[in-house]
Protein backbone atom coordinates (compact mmCIF):
# COMPACT_ATOMS: atom_id res chain seq x y z
CA UNK A 1 0.00 0.00 0.00
CA UNK A 2 1.38 3.41 -0.94
CA UNK A 3 1.15 6.42 1.33
CA UNK A 4 -0.92 9.33 0.09
CA UNK A 5 0.79 12.72 -0.05
CA UNK A 6 0.11 15.10 2.83
CA UNK A 7 -2.45 17.81 2.14
CA UNK A 8 -3.37 21.23 3.53
CA UNK A 9 -6.62 22.16 5.22
CA UNK A 10 -9.69 22.79 3.05
CA UNK A 11 -10.18 26.37 1.80
CA UNK A 12 -13.35 27.85 0.27
CA UNK A 13 -13.15 28.38 -3.50
CA UNK A 14 -13.71 32.10 -3.00
CA UNK A 15 -10.04 32.13 -1.90
CA UNK A 16 -7.60 31.48 -4.74
CA UNK A 17 -4.49 29.37 -4.15
CA UNK A 18 -1.16 31.20 -4.00
CA UNK A 19 0.48 28.89 -6.55
CA UNK A 20 -0.25 27.46 -9.99
CA UNK A 21 -0.66 23.68 -9.90
CA UNK A 22 -2.79 20.65 -9.06
CA UNK A 23 -5.26 20.72 -6.16
CA UNK A 24 -7.89 18.42 -4.70
CA UNK A 25 -11.30 20.05 -5.12
CA UNK A 26 -14.83 19.37 -3.89
CA UNK A 27 -17.86 20.97 -5.50
CA UNK A 28 -19.84 20.61 -2.26
CA UNK A 29 -18.87 19.57 1.26
CA UNK A 30 -18.85 15.78 1.41
CA UNK A 31 -18.24 15.25 -2.33
CA UNK A 32 -15.38 12.99 -3.28
CA UNK A 33 -12.42 15.21 -4.17
CA UNK A 34 -11.15 15.40 -7.71
CA UNK A 35 -7.93 16.91 -8.99
CA UNK A 36 -8.11 20.19 -10.86
CA UNK A 37 -5.42 22.53 -12.17
CA UNK A 38 -5.32 26.18 -11.03
CA UNK A 39 -3.60 28.34 -13.67
CA UNK A 40 -3.32 31.45 -11.53
CA UNK A 41 -6.72 32.79 -12.67
CA UNK A 42 -9.06 29.89 -13.50
CA UNK A 43 -9.63 26.28 -12.48
CA UNK A 44 -9.11 23.83 -15.35
CA UNK A 45 -9.40 20.10 -15.93
CA UNK A 46 -5.71 19.96 -16.97
CA UNK A 47 -2.91 22.48 -17.65
CA UNK A 48 -4.11 24.55 -20.61
CA UNK A 49 -7.27 22.43 -20.77
CA UNK A 50 -10.97 23.01 -20.52
CA UNK A 51 -12.15 25.47 -17.86
CA UNK A 52 -13.88 23.67 -14.97
CA UNK A 53 -17.08 24.88 -13.35
CA UNK A 54 -15.35 24.65 -9.98
CA UNK A 55 -14.50 27.99 -8.35
CA UNK A 56 -15.34 30.00 -11.44
CA UNK A 57 -18.96 30.82 -10.49
CA UNK A 58 -19.11 33.30 -7.59
CA UNK A 59 -22.62 32.14 -6.62
CA UNK A 60 -21.38 28.58 -5.96
CA UNK A 61 -17.79 29.21 -4.86
CA UNK A 62 -18.73 29.55 -1.19
CA UNK A 63 -19.98 25.94 -1.18
CA UNK A 64 -16.92 24.59 -3.00
CA UNK A 65 -13.53 23.92 -1.43
CA UNK A 66 -9.97 23.00 -2.37
CA UNK A 67 -6.87 21.80 -0.58
CA UNK A 68 -3.23 21.84 -1.59
CA UNK A 69 -1.16 18.76 -2.20
CA UNK A 70 2.22 18.68 -0.54
CA UNK A 71 3.99 16.36 -2.96
CA UNK A 72 7.51 15.26 -2.08
CA UNK A 73 10.30 16.62 -4.22
CA UNK A 74 11.60 14.12 -6.75
CA UNK A 75 15.37 13.92 -7.00
CA UNK A 76 16.62 13.68 -10.54
CA UNK A 77 19.53 11.31 -10.86
CA UNK A 78 21.62 11.57 -13.99
CA UNK A 79 22.35 8.21 -15.52
CA UNK A 80 25.16 7.60 -18.01
CA UNK A 81 23.96 7.28 -21.60
CA UNK A 82 23.78 3.74 -22.88
CA UNK A 83 24.46 4.76 -26.45
CA UNK A 84 26.56 7.56 -27.90
CA UNK A 85 24.69 10.21 -29.86
CA UNK A 86 25.56 10.25 -33.56
N, C-alpha and C positions, 0 to 999 in steps of 0.2 A: 504494500500500500504506500502511495506517495503522499508526502505532506503537502497540504495546500499552502500557497503563499500567504503571509500575514496581510491583513487589510486594515484600513483606517475605520473610524466610526462612519456611520451613515450621515450624509449631509443632504438637505433639501435641494432640489434641482434649481431653485431660485438663486442658489449660490453656485457660481462657476468654479471649476477646479483651477488651481494655480498653474497647472502644467498641461501641455498637450500629451495625449496618450490614451491607453486603454483603461476603462473603469468598469466596475460592476454596477449595474443600474437596475432599479425596480420602478415600474410604472406606478404601482400603488403599494402601500405597506403590506407585506405578507406575500407579494408576488415573488416567484423564483427569480433571482437576479440573472441578467444577461450581460454580456460584455458589449460595450459600445465605445467608440472612439470619439474623444473630444478634440476638435482641431484648433481650439483657442477661441472660437466663436460659436460653433454649432456642434451638436451631437450627431454622429454619423454611424452607419452600420460597419464601416471599415475606413481606413485612411483614404481620403479622396473619394469615398463612396457615397451612396445615397444618404440623404439627410434623414435622420430618425425623427419620429414624433416626440421622443423623450426630451424633456427639458426645453423644447423650442416653442411651446405654447404656454404663455404666462398664466392662463386660466387653470392649467393642470399642473404646472411646475411645483406648486406647494404640496401636492400629494405624491410627487415622485421623489426618488432619492438615489444618490450614488455614493459609492465608497471607492477610495483609492486602493490600488494593488501595490504592495511593497515587494516587488519581485527582486530576488537576489541578483547581484551583478554576476555576469558570466565572464569568466576569465578566458581570453583568447590565447591559445597556445599555438605558436608557430611550429609547423611541422616541416621537415625538409621535403623538398619536391622529390617525387618518385622518378619523374622523367624530366630531362632537360628540355627547355623551350627551344624550338627551332626557328 
